[in-house]
Amino acid sequence: MLISSTPNHAVQVIARLATAIFDGGARARRVARGYATQGKFASHGLNFNFDPDGTYSYDTIHVGDNVNLGTRPTLLATRSTIRLGNNVTFGPTVTIRGGNHRFDIVGVPINAVTDSMKRPEDDLGVVIEDDVWVGGGATILHGVTIGRGSVIGGGAVVTKNIPPYSIAVGNPARVVCDRFEAEDIRTHEDILYPLG
């Protein structure tokens, strides 16, 4: 039984208690949903963190070790694949689209085009190599490879390949500088990839 000196205080205590119970339950359900859906990915490595409330085409996504997909990402590829290397980190609401729509079939409404009508060039995959950070709200479109060690700025729209150790920003994304000087890249590579 709750004991309070004022009715208002008792209501506040009950409200806080109810919030803690319901929020805790929601968190527990979310964690359980994460464990239940993690195995749906085509493959994933160790220390893989993802938001179960994100949107995924699970069976087309391959994930390396030490990957954090941030909050509420969208990773979709119907017939192509999305490959994420090791040590990749996303900010919130990143979108990756491995594929495109056909809109050039005369006599077929755009919403009637099916996957079977697509050409191979309509469904190109996305590759994000090792040691990449993708800022919040960035969008990466089909056919793109993000080179090892790169940083994609928040809100960027990546339509073309990004070379290794580049920092790219904007819409469309463009490389604005290198992440490290050439000597520092060699040192970084020697430390992270001693046999490669």
Summary of the structure (lengths in Angstrom):
residues: 196
radius of gyration: 21.8
end to end distance: 65.1
largest distance: 75.7
contacts: 584
relative contact order: 0.09
helix: 28%
strand: 23%
